[in-house]
């Protein structure tokens, strides 16, 4: 028996559409892509992420894929990240709070930069406040 599975519509970052997009992707991957590598599953999901504000986010994810720096062990974690990144609420204040919480700790500088870029988008911080937060996030040795 070959069950027909609906593919997602293109996701453009609209917060009201993120839950439906994630649900359809999760179902499709589970039913049709279970045997595929994680990288292939993520690339498939990203092929439906297009337009508007999602392009910069997608570019960062693709850069991480190219250099082999996936932060996800399962496609479900990646889909949860999409939901977290684009879900509604007062996104700006959530992003600002996240910027204030991140620290370099044991991560490489490249990992810190990628994480900082991801969180900084949508925070409305620019120039000096953004630089000030980045400096605070780095280990004391580097500063």
C-alpha positions in Angstrom: 0.0 0.0 0.0 1.5 3.3 -1.1 0.0 6.2 1.0 -0.1 9.6 -0.6 1.7 12.2 1.5 1.2 15.9 1.0 4.3 18.1 0.5 4.5 21.4 2.3 3.8 24.7 0.7 6.7 27.2 0.4 7.4 28.7 3.8 8.2 32.5 3.7 8.8 33.1 7.5 5.2 34.1 8.3 4.7 33.2 11.9 1.1 32.1 11.5 2.2 29.4 9.0 5.2 28.0 10.8 3.4 25.3 12.9 1.6 23.9 9.8 4.8 23.9 7.8 6.7 22.1 10.5 3.9 19.5 11.0 3.7 18.7 7.2 7.5 18.5 7.0 7.7 16.2 10.0 5.0 13.9 8.6 6.6 13.8 5.1 10.1 13.1 6.4 8.8 10.4 8.7 6.8 8.7 5.9 9.0 9.2 2.9 12.6 10.1 3.9 13.2 8.0 7.0 16.2 6.2 5.4 17.8 9.4 4.1 20.8 11.0 5.7 20.1 13.9 8.1 21.8 16.3 5.7 19.5 15.3 2.9 16.4 15.7 5.1 17.4 19.2 6.1 18.2 20.1 2.5 14.8 18.9 1.5 13.1 21.0 4.2 15.2 24.0 3.2 14.0 23.6 -0.4 10.6 24.7 0.8 12.0 27.7 2.8 12.0 30.7 0.4 11.3 34.3 0.1 11.2 37.3 2.5 13.1 37.2 5.7 13.9 33.5 5.6 16.6 33.8 3.0 19.3 35.1 5.4 18.4 32.4 7.9 18.5 29.7 5.2 21.9 31.0 4.0 23.4 30.6 7.5 22.0 27.0 7.7 23.4 26.1 4.3 26.8 27.5 5.2 26.8 25.3 8.3 25.8 22.3 6.2 28.6 23.0 3.6 31.3 23.1 6.3 29.9 20.1 8.2 28.9 22.0 11.3 25.4 20.7 11.8 24.0 21.5 15.3 21.3 18.9 14.9 21.3 15.2 15.4 17.8 14.6 14.2 15.5 16.3 11.7 13.0 16.9 14.5 15.6 19.2 16.2 16.0 21.1 13.0 12.2 21.5 12.6 12.0 22.6 16.3 14.6 25.3 15.5 12.5 26.5 12.6 9.5 26.8 14.9 11.5 28.6 17.5 13.1 31.0 14.9 9.8 32.0 13.2 7.0 31.5 15.7 5.1 34.6 16.7 5.1 36.4 20.0 7.2 39.5 20.8 10.0 38.2 18.7 12.2 41.3 19.1 12.3 41.1 22.9 12.8 37.3 22.8 15.8 37.8 20.5 17.2 40.5 22.8 16.8 38.3 25.8 18.6 35.4 23.9 21.4 37.8 22.9 22.0 38.6 26.6 22.0 34.9 27.6 24.5 33.4 25.1 28.1 32.9 26.0 31.0 31.4 24.2 31.8 28.9 26.9 33.5 25.9 25.2 32.4 26.7 21.7 34.7 27.8 18.9 34.7 31.4 17.7 33.0 30.2 14.5 30.2 28.5 16.4 29.7 31.6 18.6 29.6 33.8 15.4 27.0 31.6 13.7 24.8 31.4 16.9 25.1 35.2 17.4 24.1 35.9 13.8 21.1 33.6 14.1 19.9 35.3 17.3 20.8 38.8 16.2 18.4 38.7 13.2 15.2 40.2 14.3 16.6 41.7 17.6 16.5 45.2 16.1 20.0 45.8 17.6 22.3 47.6 15.3 25.8 48.9 15.3 27.2 49.7 18.8 24.6 47.8 20.9 25.1 44.7 18.7 28.9 45.0 19.0 28.6 45.5 22.7 26.6 42.3 23.1 29.0 40.3 20.9 32.0 41.4 23.0 30.1 40.4 26.1 29.4 36.9 24.7 33.1 36.2 24.0 35.4 34.5 26.5 37.4 36.9 28.6 40.7 35.6 27.1 39.7 36.7 23.6 38.5 40.2 24.6 
